[in-house]
Amino acid sequence: MFGFFKKKENEPKKRSIKEEKILSPEATEKIQSEITQLNQEISTT
C-alpha cells in the first residue's frame, strides 16, 4: 500500500521537471499567467 502511493507521488514530479527543462522561460511565463487567470475565473464563479 505504502509503495503504491510513493510511486504515484514520484511520477508527476519527474514529468513536470522534464517539461520545465523543455519549455523556454517565455513559454513557462505564459503558462503561469494562464494558470493565474484560470484560478481567478474559478474563484469568482
PQR file of N, CA, C, O and H, with PARSE charges and radii, in Angstrom:
ATOM      1  N   MET A   1       0.834  -1.211   0.000 -0.4000 1.5000
ATOM      2  CA  MET A   1       0.000   0.000   0.000 -0.0000 2.0000
ATOM      3  C   MET A   1       0.874   1.269   0.000  0.5500 1.7000
ATOM      4  O   MET A   1       0.662   2.185  -0.795 -0.5500 1.4000
ATOM      5  N   PHE A   2       1.856   1.297   0.907 -0.4000 1.5000
ATOM      6  CA  PHE A   2       2.727   2.476   1.022 -0.0000 2.0000
ATOM      7  C   PHE A   2       3.545   2.682  -0.253  0.5500 1.7000
ATOM      8  O   PHE A   2       3.676   3.803  -0.743 -0.5500 1.4000
ATOM      9  H   PHE A   2       2.028   0.553   1.553  0.4000 1.0000
ATOM     10  N   GLY A   3       4.092   1.586  -0.783 -0.4000 1.5000
ATOM     11  CA  GLY A   3       4.887   1.667  -2.007 -0.0000 2.0000
ATOM     12  C   GLY A   3       4.091   2.187  -3.187  0.5500 1.7000
ATOM     13  O   GLY A   3       4.617   2.901  -4.040 -0.5500 1.4000
ATOM     14  H   GLY A   3       3.985   0.675  -0.385  0.4000 1.0000
ATOM     15  N   PHE A   4       2.809   1.820  -3.228 -0.4000 1.5000
ATOM     16  CA  PHE A   4       1.942   2.269  -4.323 -0.0000 2.0000
ATOM     17  C   PHE A   4       1.811   3.790  -4.310  0.5500 1.7000
ATOM     18  O   PHE A   4       1.925   4.442  -5.348 -0.5500 1.4000
ATOM     19  H   PHE A   4       2.382   1.240  -2.534  0.4000 1.0000
ATOM     20  N   PHE A   5       1.571   4.344  -3.130 -0.4000 1.5000
ATOM     21  CA  PHE A   5       1.432   5.796  -3.011 -0.0000 2.0000
ATOM     22  C   PHE A   5       2.749   6.498  -3.344  0.5500 1.7000
ATOM     23  O   PHE A   5       2.755   7.542  -3.996 -0.5500 1.4000
ATOM     24  H   PHE A   5       1.479   3.814  -2.287  0.4000 1.0000
ATOM     25  N   LYS A   6       3.846   5.926  -2.900 -0.4000 1.5000
ATOM     26  CA  LYS A   6       5.162   6.509  -3.152 -0.0000 2.0000
ATOM     27  C   LYS A   6       5.416   6.604  -4.660  0.5500 1.7000
ATOM     28  O   LYS A   6       5.883   7.634  -5.146 -0.5500 1.4000
ATOM     29  H   LYS A   6       3.841   5.077  -2.370  0.4000 1.0000
ATOM     30  N   LYS A   7       5.112   5.536  -5.397 -0.4000 1.5000
ATOM     31  CA  LYS A   7       5.296   5.532  -6.852 -0.0000 2.0000
ATOM     32  C   LYS A   7       4.449   6.631  -7.492  0.5500 1.7000
ATOM     33  O   LYS A   7       4.937   7.387  -8.332 -0.5500 1.4000
ATOM     34  H   LYS A   7       4.732   4.699  -5.002  0.4000 1.0000
ATOM     35  N   LYS A   8       3.185   6.715  -7.095 -0.4000 1.5000
ATOM     36  CA  LYS A   8       2.269   7.699  -7.687 -0.0000 2.0000
ATOM     37  C   LYS A   8       2.763   9.124  -7.452  0.5500 1.7000
ATOM     38  O   LYS A   8       2.623   9.981  -8.325 -0.5500 1.4000
ATOM     39  H   LYS A   8       2.789   6.100  -6.413  0.4000 1.0000
ATOM     40  N   GLU A   9       3.336   9.380  -6.286 -0.4000 1.5000
ATOM     41  CA  GLU A   9       3.823  10.724  -5.973 -0.0000 2.0000
ATOM     42  C   GLU A   9       5.034  11.093  -6.828  0.5500 1.7000
ATOM     43  O   GLU A   9       5.143  12.230  -7.287 -0.5500 1.4000
ATOM     44  H   GLU A   9       3.450   8.684  -5.577  0.4000 1.0000
ATOM     45  N   ASN A  10       5.937  10.150  -7.044 -0.4000 1.5000
ATOM     46  CA  ASN A  10       7.180  10.439  -7.761 -0.0000 2.0000
ATOM     47  C   ASN A  10       6.967  10.677  -9.253  0.5500 1.7000
ATOM     48  O   ASN A  10       7.660  11.506  -9.843 -0.5500 1.4000
ATOM     49  H   ASN A  10       5.848   9.226  -6.671  0.4000 1.0000
ATOM     50  N   GLU A  11       6.027   9.974  -9.873 -0.4000 1.5000
ATOM     51  CA  GLU A  11       5.838  10.079 -11.323 -0.0000 2.0000
ATOM     52  C   GLU A  11       5.514  11.499 -11.796  0.5500 1.7000
ATOM     53  O   GLU A  11       6.194  11.991 -12.697 -0.5500 1.4000
ATOM     54  H   GLU A  11       5.464   9.302  -9.394  0.4000 1.0000
ATOM     55  N   PRO A  12       4.512  12.181 -11.238 -0.5600 1.5000
ATOM     56  CA  PRO A  12       4.201  13.534 -11.723  0.2800 2.0000
ATOM     57  C   PRO A  12       5.362  14.509 -11.539  0.5500 1.7000
ATOM     58  O   PRO A  12       5.566  15.389 -12.376 -0.5500 1.4000
ATOM     59  N   LYS A  13       6.122  14.362 -10.457 -0.4000 1.5000
ATOM     60  CA  LYS A  13       7.264  15.250 -10.209 -0.0000 2.0000
ATOM     61  C   LYS A  13       8.291  15.111 -11.329  0.5500 1.7000
ATOM     62  O   LYS A  13       8.768  16.115 -11.859 -0.5500 1.4000
ATOM     63  H   LYS A  13       5.956  13.648  -9.778  0.4000 1.0000
ATOM     64  N   LYS A  14       8.634  13.878 -11.692 -0.4000 1.5000
ATOM     65  CA  LYS A  14       9.609  13.638 -12.763 -0.0000 2.0000
ATOM     66  C   LYS A  14       9.132  14.270 -14.066  0.5500 1.7000
ATOM     67  O   LYS A  14       9.910  14.908 -14.775 -0.5500 1.4000
ATOM     68  H   LYS A  14       8.247  13.063 -11.261  0.4000 1.0000
ATOM     69  N   ARG A  15       7.851  14.092 -14.377 -0.4000 1.5000
ATOM     70  CA  ARG A  15       7.296  14.601 -15.621 -0.0000 2.0000
ATOM     71  C   ARG A  15       7.364  16.132 -15.640  0.5500 1.7000
ATOM     72  O   ARG A  15       7.757  16.720 -16.647 -0.5500 1.4000
ATOM     73  H   ARG A  15       7.219  13.575 -13.801  0.4000 1.0000
ATOM     74  N   SER A  16       6.986  16.772 -14.543 -0.4000 1.5000
ATOM     75  CA  SER A  16       6.978  18.229 -14.502 -0.0000 2.0000
ATOM     76  C   SER A  16       8.392  18.797 -14.646  0.5500 1.7000
ATOM     77  O   SER A  16       8.581  19.834 -15.283 -0.5500 1.4000
ATOM     78  H   SER A  16       6.667  16.294 -13.725  0.4000 1.0000
ATOM     79  N   ILE A  17       9.378  18.128 -14.061 -0.4000 1.5000
ATOM     80  CA  ILE A  17      10.767  18.585 -14.181 -0.0000 2.0000
ATOM     81  C   ILE A  17      11.206  18.506 -15.646  0.5500 1.7000
ATOM     82  O   ILE A  17      11.840  19.431 -16.153 -0.5500 1.4000
ATOM     83  H   ILE A  17       9.225  17.286 -13.544  0.4000 1.0000
ATOM     84  N   LYS A  18      10.872  17.411 -16.323 -0.4000 1.5000
ATOM     85  CA  LYS A  18      11.224  17.255 -17.738 -0.0000 2.0000
ATOM     86  C   LYS A  18      10.569  18.353 -18.569  0.5500 1.7000
ATOM     87  O   LYS A  18      11.216  18.945 -19.433 -0.5500 1.4000
ATOM     88  H   LYS A  18      10.357  16.660 -15.911  0.4000 1.0000
ATOM     89  N   GLU A  19       9.286  18.631 -18.314 -0.4000 1.5000
ATOM     90  CA  GLU A  19       8.566  19.659 -19.063 -0.0000 2.0000
ATOM     91  C   GLU A  19       9.195  21.030 -18.844  0.5500 1.7000
ATOM     92  O   GLU A  19       9.320  21.815 -19.783 -0.5500 1.4000
ATOM     93  H   GLU A  19       8.761  18.150 -17.612  0.4000 1.0000
ATOM     94  N   GLU A  20       9.591  21.319 -17.608 -0.4000 1.5000
ATOM     95  CA  GLU A  20      10.211  22.607 -17.305 -0.0000 2.0000
ATOM     96  C   GLU A  20      11.501  22.795 -18.095  0.5500 1.7000
ATOM     97  O   GLU A  20      11.770  23.893 -18.582 -0.5500 1.4000
ATOM     98  H   GLU A  20       9.490  20.681 -16.845  0.4000 1.0000
ATOM     99  N   LYS A  21      12.299  21.743 -18.229 -0.4000 1.5000
ATOM    100  CA  LYS A  21      13.554  21.821 -18.978 -0.0000 2.0000
ATOM    101  C   LYS A  21      13.285  22.086 -20.458  0.5500 1.7000
ATOM    102  O   LYS A  21      14.009  22.848 -21.099 -0.5500 1.4000
ATOM    103  H   LYS A  21      12.081  20.851 -17.833  0.4000 1.0000
ATOM    104  N   ILE A  22      12.234  21.449 -21.001 -0.4000 1.5000
ATOM    105  CA  ILE A  22      11.911  21.590 -22.424 -0.0000 2.0000
ATOM    106  C   ILE A  22      11.383  23.000 -22.716  0.5500 1.7000
ATOM    107  O   ILE A  22      11.748  23.609 -23.721 -0.5500 1.4000
ATOM    108  H   ILE A  22      11.646  20.830 -20.480  0.4000 1.0000
ATOM    109  N   LEU A  23      10.524  23.509 -21.831 -0.4000 1.5000
ATOM    110  CA  LEU A  23       9.885  24.804 -22.066 -0.0000 2.0000
ATOM    111  C   LEU A  23      10.885  25.948 -21.938  0.5500 1.7000
ATOM    112  O   LEU A  23      11.772  25.924 -21.085 -0.5500 1.4000
ATOM    113  H   LEU A  23      10.227  23.014 -21.015  0.4000 1.0000
ATOM    114  N   SER A  24      10.729  26.936 -22.789 -0.4000 1.5000
ATOM    115  CA  SER A  24      11.534  28.144 -22.693 -0.0000 2.0000
ATOM    116  C   SER A  24      10.962  29.037 -21.587  0.5500 1.7000
ATOM    117  O   SER A  24       9.792  28.887 -21.235 -0.5500 1.4000
ATOM    118  H   SER A  24      10.008  26.956 -23.482  0.4000 1.0000
ATOM    119  N   PRO A  25      11.753  29.960 -21.031 -0.5600 1.5000
ATOM    120  CA  PRO A  25      11.246  30.847 -19.975  0.2800 2.0000
ATOM    121  C   PRO A  25       9.979  31.588 -20.392  0.5500 1.7000
ATOM    122  O   PRO A  25       9.066  31.766 -19.586 -0.5500 1.4000
ATOM    123  N   GLU A  26       9.925  32.020 -21.652 -0.4000 1.5000
ATOM    124  CA  GLU A  26       8.748  32.740 -22.144 -0.0000 2.0000
ATOM    125  C   GLU A  26       7.510  31.855 -22.084  0.5500 1.7000
ATOM    126  O   GLU A  26       6.442  32.291 -21.655 -0.5500 1.4000
ATOM    127  H   GLU A  26      10.667  31.876 -22.307  0.4000 1.0000
ATOM    128  N   ALA A  27       7.666  30.602 -22.519 -0.4000 1.5000
ATOM    129  CA  ALA A  27       6.544  29.663 -22.501 -0.0000 2.0000
ATOM    130  C   ALA A  27       6.093  29.395 -21.071  0.5500 1.7000
ATOM    131  O   ALA A  27       4.897  29.320 -20.792 -0.5500 1.4000
ATOM    132  H   ALA A  27       8.534  30.247 -22.868  0.4000 1.0000
ATOM    133  N   THR A  28       7.057  29.251 -20.169 -0.4000 1.5000
ATOM    134  CA  THR A  28       6.723  28.997 -18.764 -0.0000 2.0000
ATOM    135  C   THR A  28       5.942  30.173 -18.194  0.5500 1.7000
ATOM    136  O   THR A  28       4.954  29.980 -17.485 -0.5500 1.4000
ATOM    137  H   THR A  28       8.029  29.311 -20.395  0.4000 1.0000
ATOM    138  N   GLU A  29       6.383  31.394 -18.500 -0.4000 1.5000
ATOM    139  CA  GLU A  29       5.689  32.588 -18.010 -0.0000 2.0000
ATOM    140  C   GLU A  29       4.269  32.634 -18.547  0.5500 1.7000
ATOM    141  O   GLU A  29       3.333  32.940 -17.807 -0.5500 1.4000
ATOM    142  H   GLU A  29       7.185  31.551 -19.075  0.4000 1.0000
ATOM    143  N   LYS A  30       4.102  32.332 -19.831 -0.4000 1.5000
ATOM    144  CA  LYS A  30       2.775  32.349 -20.448 -0.0000 2.0000
ATOM    145  C   LYS A  30       1.857  31.345 -19.764  0.5500 1.7000
ATOM    146  O   LYS A  30       0.707  31.658 -19.455 -0.5500 1.4000
ATOM    147  H   LYS A  30       4.862  32.083 -20.432  0.4000 1.0000
ATOM    148  N   ILE A  31       2.361  30.147 -19.529 -0.4000 1.5000
ATOM    149  CA  ILE A  31       1.570  29.106 -18.872 -0.0000 2.0000
ATOM    150  C   ILE A  31       1.203  29.551 -17.461  0.5500 1.7000
ATOM    151  O   ILE A  31       0.063  29.374 -17.034 -0.5500 1.4000
ATOM    152  H   ILE A  31       3.295  29.892 -19.779  0.4000 1.0000
ATOM    153  N   GLN A  32       2.154  30.124 -16.738 -0.4000 1.5000
ATOM    154  CA  GLN A  32       1.888  30.571 -15.368 -0.0000 2.0000
ATOM    155  C   GLN A  32       0.810  31.646 -15.353  0.5500 1.7000
ATOM    156  O   GLN A  32      -0.067  31.617 -14.490 -0.5500 1.4000
ATOM    157  H   GLN A  32       3.080  30.268 -17.085  0.4000 1.0000
ATOM    158  N   SER A  33       0.853  32.597 -16.287 -0.4000 1.5000
ATOM    159  CA  SER A  33      -0.156  33.651 -16.337 -0.0000 2.0000
ATOM    160  C   SER A  33      -1.526  33.075 -16.687  0.5500 1.7000
ATOM    161  O   SER A  33      -2.547  33.516 -16.158 -0.5500 1.4000
ATOM    162  H   SER A  33       1.566  32.621 -16.988  0.4000 1.0000
ATOM    163  N   GLU A  34      -1.540  32.076 -17.591 -0.4000 1.5000
ATOM    164  CA  GLU A  34      -2.798  31.416 -17.943 -0.0000 2.0000
ATOM    165  C   GLU A  34      -3.386  30.699 -16.737  0.5500 1.7000
ATOM    166  O   GLU A  34      -4.594  30.754 -16.507 -0.5500 1.4000
ATOM    167  H   GLU A  34      -0.711  31.717 -18.021  0.4000 1.0000
ATOM    168  N   ILE A  35      -2.538  30.028 -15.969 -0.4000 1.5000
ATOM    169  CA  ILE A  35      -2.986  29.328 -14.757 -0.0000 2.0000
ATOM    170  C   ILE A  35      -3.561  30.334 -13.766  0.5500 1.7000
ATOM    171  O   ILE A  35      -4.599  30.080 -13.155 -0.5500 1.4000
ATOM    172  H   ILE A  35      -1.557  29.984 -16.156  0.4000 1.0000
ATOM    173  N   THR A  36      -2.889  31.480 -13.603 -0.4000 1.5000
ATOM    174  CA  THR A  36      -3.369  32.507 -12.678 -0.0000 2.0000
ATOM    175  C   THR A  36      -4.732  33.012 -13.121  0.5500 1.7000
ATOM    176  O   THR A  36      -5.632  33.174 -12.297 -0.5500 1.4000
ATOM    177  H   THR A  36      -2.046  31.686 -14.099  0.4000 1.0000
ATOM    178  N   GLN A  37      -4.894  33.265 -14.431 -0.4000 1.5000
ATOM    179  CA  GLN A  37      -6.179  33.723 -14.958 -0.0000 2.0000
ATOM    180  C   GLN A  37      -7.268  32.698 -14.679  0.5500 1.7000
ATOM    181  O   GLN A  37      -8.356  33.050 -14.224 -0.5500 1.4000
ATOM    182  H   GLN A  37      -4.163  33.133 -15.101  0.4000 1.0000
ATOM    183  N   LEU A  38      -6.977  31.432 -14.951 -0.4000 1.5000
ATOM    184  CA  LEU A  38      -7.955  30.371 -14.716 -0.0000 2.0000
ATOM    185  C   LEU A  38      -8.334  30.307 -13.245  0.5500 1.7000
ATOM    186  O   LEU A  38      -9.512  30.164 -12.917 -0.5500 1.4000
ATOM    187  H   LEU A  38      -6.092  31.146 -15.321  0.4000 1.0000
ATOM    188  N   ASN A  39      -7.358  30.410 -12.358 -0.4000 1.5000
ATOM    189  CA  ASN A  39      -7.630  30.378 -10.918 -0.0000 2.0000
ATOM    190  C   ASN A  39      -8.527  31.541 -10.507  0.5500 1.7000
ATOM    191  O   ASN A  39      -9.421  31.371  -9.679 -0.5500 1.4000
ATOM    192  H   ASN A  39      -6.401  30.526 -12.625  0.4000 1.0000
ATOM    193  N   GLN A  40      -8.294  32.719 -11.080 -0.4000 1.5000
ATOM    194  CA  GLN A  40      -9.124  33.884 -10.779 -0.0000 2.0000
ATOM    195  C   GLN A  40     -10.554  33.652 -11.266  0.5500 1.7000
ATOM    196  O   GLN A  40     -11.510  33.975 -10.561 -0.5500 1.4000
ATOM    197  H   GLN A  40      -7.568  32.857 -11.753  0.4000 1.0000
ATOM    198  N   GLU A  41     -10.700  33.090 -12.474 -0.4000 1.5000
ATOM    199  CA  GLU A  41     -12.030  32.799 -13.016 -0.0000 2.0000
ATOM    200  C   GLU A  41     -12.772  31.808 -12.127  0.5500 1.7000
ATOM    201  O   GLU A  41     -13.967  31.963 -11.875 -0.5500 1.4000
ATOM    202  H   GLU A  41      -9.923  32.828 -13.046  0.4000 1.0000
ATOM    203  N   ILE A  42     -12.056  30.787 -11.653 -0.4000 1.5000
ATOM    204  CA  ILE A  42     -12.666  29.762 -10.798 -0.0000 2.0000
ATOM    205  C   ILE A  42     -13.123  30.390  -9.480  0.5500 1.7000
ATOM    206  O   ILE A  42     -14.216  30.090  -8.999 -0.5500 1.4000
ATOM    207  H   ILE A  42     -11.086  30.661 -11.857  0.4000 1.0000
ATOM    208  N   SER A  43     -12.302  31.251  -8.897 -0.4000 1.5000
ATOM    209  CA  SER A  43     -12.634  31.832  -7.590 -0.0000 2.0000
ATOM    210  C   SER A  43     -13.794  32.826  -7.689  0.5500 1.7000
ATOM    211  O   SER A  43     -14.526  33.012  -6.716 -0.5500 1.4000
ATOM    212  H   SER A  43     -11.414  31.494  -9.287  0.4000 1.0000
ATOM    213  N   THR A  44     -13.975  33.469  -8.851 -0.4000 1.5000
ATOM    214  CA  THR A  44     -15.057  34.448  -8.995 -0.0000 2.0000
ATOM    215  C   THR A  44     -16.406  33.776  -9.239  0.5500 1.7000
ATOM    216  O   THR A  44     -17.440  34.350  -8.898 -0.5500 1.4000
ATOM    217  H   THR A  44     -13.381  33.318  -9.641  0.4000 1.0000
ATOM    218  N   THR A  45     -16.422  32.586  -9.814 -0.4000 1.5000
ATOM    219  CA  THR A  45     -17.689  31.899 -10.098 -0.0000 2.0000
ATOM    220  C   THR A  45     -18.206  31.157  -8.884  0.5500 1.7000
ATOM    221  O   THR A  45     -19.261  30.526  -8.949 -0.5500 1.4000
ATOM    222  H   THR A  45     -15.581  32.119 -10.090  0.4000 1.0000
TER
END
